Amino acid sequence: MYVYAVNYDLSGPVQNYGPLIEALKGFRRWCTPTKSQWLIVSEYSAADVANYLLKFIDNDDRLIVTELACDAAWYGLPPDVSQWLKEVLGNPRGTARYY
């Protein structure tokens, strides 16, 4: 399993977030640590995830899917998001830091 950060900008004249959000909610596990970012868990590659999500955005929109590394730090996230991150970014080196 891989953990990915998904960021997007819907920039067309019609910004229909509904289909993209429903597609993101269809992944095995997900959370939204900030308004403009989703974190998802998938067995597929970043390219496969991006190609799938492209079906739900317009040609003039932007999308980036990046795999998250285990070394992570965050601040000010809601407790449920912080717990989600701790669970999916389990790190044997113990370098995940949270506040």
Secondary structure, DSSP 8 states (H G I E B T S, - for coil): -EEEEEEEE--SSS---HHHHHHHHTSSEEEEEETTEEEEEESS-HHHHHHHHGGGS-TT-EEEEEE--S--EE-S--HHHHHHHHHHT--TT---EE-
